Amino acid sequence: MAYMDWTAAGAVEVTGWFTVKGDAISNTVEVKMPVTVEDAWGYKKTVDVPVTIKKN
């Protein structure tokens, strides 16, 4: 899940989305998911976010 601190100064709700593509995994996998954010002026910032995927 992704969370936002709505009490933070200057917090603004913006419509966005995640694209998730799945592959079969055996158990638990740790990956770096690239996340790109673009602001209103077109500037982009990409950061690799560590994510743990657990098989149900």
Biopython code that builds the backbone (N, CA, C, O; Angstrom):
import numpy as np
from Bio.PDB.StructureBuilder import StructureBuilder

atoms = [
    (1, "MET", "N", (0.831, -1.179, 0.000)),
    (1, "MET", "CA", (0.000, 0.000, 0.000)),
    (1, "MET", "C", (0.878, 1.246, 0.000)),
    (1, "MET", "O", (1.994, 1.230, 0.518)),
    (2, "ALA", "N", (0.380, 2.294, -0.569)),
    (2, "ALA", "CA", (1.076, 3.580, -0.557)),
    (2, "ALA", "C", (0.300, 4.534, 0.339)),
    (2, "ALA", "O", (-0.928, 4.588, 0.272)),
    (3, "TYR", "N", (0.998, 5.278, 1.166)),
    (3, "TYR", "CA", (0.352, 6.190, 2.092)),
    (3, "TYR", "C", (0.853, 7.610, 1.878)),
    (3, "TYR", "O", (1.981, 7.821, 1.431)),
    (4, "MET", "N", (0.006, 8.581, 2.201)),
    (4, "MET", "CA", (0.353, 9.999, 2.103)),
    (4, "MET", "C", (0.036, 10.660, 3.427)),
    (4, "MET", "O", (-1.020, 10.407, 4.007)),
    (5, "ASP", "N", (0.930, 11.502, 3.914)),
    (5, "ASP", "CA", (0.692, 12.260, 5.142)),
    (5, "ASP", "C", (-0.074, 13.519, 4.768)),
    (5, "ASP", "O", (0.524, 14.527, 4.392)),
    (6, "TRP", "N", (-1.422, 13.459, 4.874)),
    (6, "TRP", "CA", (-2.260, 14.589, 4.470)),
    (6, "TRP", "C", (-2.150, 15.766, 5.421)),
    (6, "TRP", "O", (-2.648, 16.850, 5.115)),
    (7, "THR", "N", (-1.499, 15.578, 6.586)),
    (7, "THR", "CA", (-1.346, 16.680, 7.534)),
    (7, "THR", "C", (-0.086, 17.495, 7.235)),
    (7, "THR", "O", (0.124, 18.547, 7.837)),
    (8, "ALA", "N", (0.752, 17.018, 6.311)),
    (8, "ALA", "CA", (1.992, 17.722, 5.972)),
    (8, "ALA", "C", (1.683, 19.048, 5.284)),
    (8, "ALA", "O", (0.723, 19.159, 4.521)),
    (9, "ALA", "N", (2.505, 20.040, 5.563)),
    (9, "ALA", "CA", (2.332, 21.357, 4.934)),
    (9, "ALA", "C", (2.450, 21.233, 3.420)),
    (9, "ALA", "O", (3.389, 20.616, 2.917)),
    (10, "GLY", "N", (1.513, 21.808, 2.702)),
    (10, "GLY", "CA", (1.568, 21.803, 1.238)),
    (10, "GLY", "C", (1.109, 20.500, 0.601)),
    (10, "GLY", "O", (1.278, 20.323, -0.606)),
    (11, "ALA", "N", (0.528, 19.570, 1.384)),
    (11, "ALA", "CA", (0.071, 18.296, 0.819)),
    (11, "ALA", "C", (-1.055, 18.557, -0.181)),
    (11, "ALA", "O", (-1.999, 19.292, 0.108)),
    (12, "VAL", "N", (-0.941, 17.944, -1.360)),
    (12, "VAL", "CA", (-1.937, 18.137, -2.418)),
    (12, "VAL", "C", (-2.303, 16.771, -2.980)),
    (12, "VAL", "O", (-1.423, 15.957, -3.255)),
    (13, "GLU", "N", (-3.592, 16.517, -3.152)),
    (13, "GLU", "CA", (-4.033, 15.265, -3.757)),
    (13, "GLU", "C", (-3.919, 15.375, -5.270)),
    (13, "GLU", "O", (-4.398, 16.338, -5.869)),
    (14, "VAL", "N", (-3.280, 14.377, -5.886)),
    (14, "VAL", "CA", (-3.091, 14.368, -7.324)),
    (14, "VAL", "C", (-3.473, 12.985, -7.848)),
    (14, "VAL", "O", (-3.108, 11.969, -7.255)),
    (15, "THR", "N", (-4.197, 12.949, -8.943)),
    (15, "THR", "CA", (-4.572, 11.680, -9.551)),
    (15, "THR", "C", (-3.340, 11.037, -10.166)),
    (15, "THR", "O", (-2.574, 11.705, -10.861)),
    (16, "GLY", "N", (-3.141, 9.760, -9.920)),
    (16, "GLY", "CA", (-1.992, 9.044, -10.471)),
    (16, "GLY", "C", (-2.302, 7.561, -10.564)),
    (16, "GLY", "O", (-3.435, 7.149, -10.312)),
    (17, "TRP", "N", (-1.313, 6.753, -10.921)),
    (17, "TRP", "CA", (-1.528, 5.328, -11.050)),
    (17, "TRP", "C", (-0.215, 4.585, -10.922)),
    (17, "TRP", "O", (0.866, 5.161, -11.042)),
    (18, "PHE", "N", (-0.336, 3.294, -10.677)),
    (18, "PHE", "CA", (0.786, 2.368, -10.659)),
    (18, "PHE", "C", (0.535, 1.347, -11.754)),
    (18, "PHE", "O", (-0.596, 0.895, -11.935)),
    (19, "THR", "N", (1.574, 0.984, -12.482)),
    (19, "THR", "CA", (1.480, -0.112, -13.424)),
    (19, "THR", "C", (2.271, -1.266, -12.833)),
    (19, "THR", "O", (3.471, -1.141, -12.586)),
    (20, "VAL", "N", (1.603, -2.390, -12.605)),
    (20, "VAL", "CA", (2.243, -3.544, -11.987)),
    (20, "VAL", "C", (2.152, -4.712, -12.942)),
    (20, "VAL", "O", (1.072, -5.042, -13.432)),
    (21, "LYS", "N", (3.290, -5.342, -13.209)),
    (21, "LYS", "CA", (3.335, -6.522, -14.065)),
    (21, "LYS", "C", (3.867, -7.672, -13.221)),
    (21, "LYS", "O", (4.882, -7.521, -12.541)),
    (22, "GLY", "N", (3.195, -8.816, -13.256)),
    (22, "GLY", "CA", (3.567, -9.936, -12.397)),
    (22, "GLY", "C", (4.322, -11.032, -13.111)),
    (22, "GLY", "O", (4.116, -11.282, -14.299)),
    (23, "ASP", "N", (5.201, -11.682, -12.367)),
    (23, "ASP", "CA", (5.901, -12.889, -12.792)),
    (23, "ASP", "C", (5.717, -13.921, -11.684)),
    (23, "ASP", "O", (5.524, -13.555, -10.524)),
    (24, "ALA", "N", (5.776, -15.192, -12.027)),
    (24, "ALA", "CA", (5.662, -16.238, -11.023)),
    (24, "ALA", "C", (6.875, -16.188, -10.091)),
    (24, "ALA", "O", (8.011, -16.059, -10.547)),
    (25, "ILE", "N", (6.622, -16.293, -8.773)),
    (25, "ILE", "CA", (7.714, -16.320, -7.802)),
    (25, "ILE", "C", (7.549, -17.556, -6.928)),
    (25, "ILE", "O", (6.445, -18.082, -6.783)),
    (26, "SER", "N", (8.659, -18.015, -6.346)),
    (26, "SER", "CA", (8.598, -19.217, -5.516)),
    (26, "SER", "C", (8.188, -18.881, -4.084)),
    (26, "SER", "O", (7.375, -19.601, -3.505)),
    (27, "ASN", "N", (8.717, -17.821, -3.502)),
    (27, "ASN", "CA", (8.384, -17.440, -2.133)),
    (27, "ASN", "C", (8.398, -15.927, -1.997)),
    (27, "ASN", "O", (7.526, -15.243, -2.531)),
    (28, "THR", "N", (9.381, -15.410, -1.288)),
    (28, "THR", "CA", (9.493, -13.972, -1.070)),
    (28, "THR", "C", (10.621, -13.426, -1.935)),
    (28, "THR", "O", (11.698, -14.017, -2.010)),
    (29, "VAL", "N", (10.366, -12.292, -2.587)),
    (29, "VAL", "CA", (11.351, -11.676, -3.475)),
    (29, "VAL", "C", (11.511, -10.209, -3.077)),
    (29, "VAL", "O", (10.524, -9.512, -2.843)),
    (30, "GLU", "N", (12.753, -9.749, -3.002)),
    (30, "GLU", "CA", (13.013, -8.334, -2.752)),
    (30, "GLU", "C", (13.533, -7.713, -4.039)),
    (30, "GLU", "O", (14.481, -8.217, -4.642)),
    (31, "VAL", "N", (12.910, -6.616, -4.458)),
    (31, "VAL", "CA", (13.279, -5.945, -5.712)),
    (31, "VAL", "C", (13.370, -4.445, -5.486)),
    (31, "VAL", "O", (12.908, -3.930, -4.468)),
    (32, "LYS", "N", (13.961, -3.756, -6.434)),
    (32, "LYS", "CA", (13.980, -2.291, -6.455)),
    (32, "LYS", "C", (13.006, -1.863, -7.540)),
    (32, "LYS", "O", (13.230, -2.140, -8.718)),
    (33, "MET", "N", (11.921, -1.186, -7.155)),
    (33, "MET", "CA", (10.916, -0.746, -8.111)),
    (33, "MET", "C", (11.182, 0.709, -8.477)),
    (33, "MET", "O", (11.168, 1.576, -7.603)),
    (34, "PRO", "N", (11.422, 0.991, -9.755)),
    (34, "PRO", "CA", (11.646, 2.384, -10.149)),
    (34, "PRO", "C", (10.338, 3.176, -10.094)),
    (34, "PRO", "O", (9.332, 2.764, -10.671)),
    (35, "VAL", "N", (10.361, 4.308, -9.402)),
    (35, "VAL", "CA", (9.199, 5.181, -9.292)),
    (35, "VAL", "C", (9.573, 6.535, -9.873)),
    (35, "VAL", "O", (10.559, 7.138, -9.451)),
    (36, "THR", "N", (8.793, 7.021, -10.840)),
    (36, "THR", "CA", (9.037, 8.321, -11.460)),
    (36, "THR", "C", (7.898, 9.260, -11.100)),
    (36, "THR", "O", (6.723, 8.921, -11.246)),
    (37, "VAL", "N", (8.260, 10.434, -10.631)),
    (37, "VAL", "CA", (7.280, 11.462, -10.289)),
    (37, "VAL", "C", (7.523, 12.655, -11.198)),
    (37, "VAL", "O", (8.660, 13.098, -11.362)),
    (38, "GLU", "N", (6.452, 13.175, -11.790)),
    (38, "GLU", "CA", (6.544, 14.359, -12.652)),
    (38, "GLU", "C", (5.713, 15.471, -12.043)),
    (38, "GLU", "O", (4.554, 15.260, -11.684)),
    (39, "ASP", "N", (6.302, 16.665, -11.924)),
    (39, "ASP", "CA", (5.553, 17.778, -11.337)),
    (39, "ASP", "C", (4.802, 18.559, -12.422)),
    (39, "ASP", "O", (4.862, 18.217, -13.603)),
    (40, "ALA", "N", (4.110, 19.593, -12.006)),
    (40, "ALA", "CA", (3.265, 20.380, -12.909)),
    (40, "ALA", "C", (4.071, 21.073, -14.010)),
    (40, "ALA", "O", (3.506, 21.432, -15.043)),
    (41, "TRP", "N", (5.372, 21.266, -13.812)),
    (41, "TRP", "CA", (6.211, 21.954, -14.794)),
    (41, "TRP", "C", (6.944, 20.987, -15.717)),
    (41, "TRP", "O", (7.723, 21.408, -16.572)),
    (42, "GLY", "N", (6.691, 19.673, -15.542)),
    (42, "GLY", "CA", (7.299, 18.686, -16.426)),
    (42, "GLY", "C", (8.617, 18.128, -15.943)),
    (42, "GLY", "O", (9.221, 17.307, -16.634)),
    (43, "TYR", "N", (9.086, 18.546, -14.775)),
    (43, "TYR", "CA", (10.323, 17.983, -14.238)),
    (43, "TYR", "C", (10.049, 16.589, -13.696)),
    (43, "TYR", "O", (9.022, 16.358, -13.056)),
    (44, "LYS", "N", (10.978, 15.645, -13.953)),
    (44, "LYS", "CA", (10.792, 14.262, -13.520)),
    (44, "LYS", "C", (11.927, 13.852, -12.585)),
    (44, "LYS", "O", (13.076, 14.257, -12.762)),
    (45, "LYS", "N", (11.587, 13.058, -11.610)),
    (45, "LYS", "CA", (12.564, 12.496, -10.682)),
    (45, "LYS", "C", (12.272, 11.010, -10.571)),
    (45, "LYS", "O", (11.136, 10.627, -10.290)),
    (46, "THR", "N", (13.278, 10.162, -10.787)),
    (46, "THR", "CA", (13.124, 8.716, -10.687)),
    (46, "THR", "C", (13.986, 8.201, -9.547)),
    (46, "THR", "O", (15.165, 8.539, -9.442)),
    (47, "VAL", "N", (13.380, 7.372, -8.688)),
    (47, "VAL", "CA", (14.085, 6.779, -7.545)),
    (47, "VAL", "C", (13.735, 5.307, -7.498)),
    (47, "VAL", "O", (12.589, 4.936, -7.749)),
    (48, "ASP", "N", (14.716, 4.453, -7.176)),
    (48, "ASP", "CA", (14.468, 3.031, -6.978)),
    (48, "ASP", "C", (14.023, 2.819, -5.530)),
    (48, "ASP", "O", (14.762, 3.127, -4.595)),
    (49, "VAL", "N", (12.805, 2.290, -5.352)),
    (49, "VAL", "CA", (12.225, 2.069, -4.037)),
    (49, "VAL", "C", (12.291, 0.567, -3.725)),
    (49, "VAL", "O", (11.823, -0.247, -4.521)),
    (50, "PRO", "N", (12.867, 0.195, -2.577)),
    (50, "PRO", "CA", (12.916, -1.224, -2.241)),
    (50, "PRO", "C", (11.516, -1.752, -1.908)),
    (50, "PRO", "O", (10.782, -1.151, -1.124)),
    (51, "VAL", "N", (11.159, -2.903, -2.528)),
    (51, "VAL", "CA", (9.840, -3.509, -2.340)),
    (51, "VAL", "C", (10.023, -4.997, -2.047)),
    (51, "VAL", "O", (10.821, -5.669, -2.700)),
    (52, "THR", "N", (9.282, -5.507, -1.065)),
    (52, "THR", "CA", (9.285, -6.947, -0.769)),
    (52, "THR", "C", (7.958, -7.533, -1.233)),
    (52, "THR", "O", (6.891, -7.063, -0.835)),
    (53, "ILE", "N", (8.029, -8.564, -2.078)),
    (53, "ILE", "CA", (6.840, -9.223, -2.602)),
    (53, "ILE", "C", (6.767, -10.598, -1.950)),
    (53, "ILE", "O", (7.713, -11.382, -2.020)),
    (54, "LYS", "N", (5.625, -10.881, -1.310)),
    (54, "LYS", "CA", (5.442, -12.169, -0.634)),
    (54, "LYS", "C", (4.351, -12.955, -1.331)),
    (54, "LYS", "O", (3.290, -12.422, -1.656)),
    (55, "LYS", "N", (4.628, -14.240, -1.558)),
    (55, "LYS", "CA", (3.654, -15.126, -2.192)),
    (55, "LYS", "C", (2.578, -15.477, -1.168)),
    (55, "LYS", "O", (2.885, -15.785, -0.017)),
    (56, "ASN", "N", (1.317, -15.429, -1.592)),
    (56, "ASN", "CA", (0.206, -15.829, -0.709)),
    (56, "ASN", "C", (0.009, -17.307, -0.729)),
    (56, "ASN", "O", (-0.879, -17.821, -0.048)),
]
sb = StructureBuilder()
sb.init_structure("model")
sb.init_model(0)
sb.init_chain("A")
sb.init_seg("    ")
for serial, (resi, resn, name, xyz) in enumerate(atoms, 1):
    if name == "N":
        sb.init_residue(resn, " ", resi, " ")
    sb.init_atom(name, np.array(xyz, "f"), 0.0, 1.0, " ", f" {name:<3s}", serial, name[0])
structure = sb.get_structure()
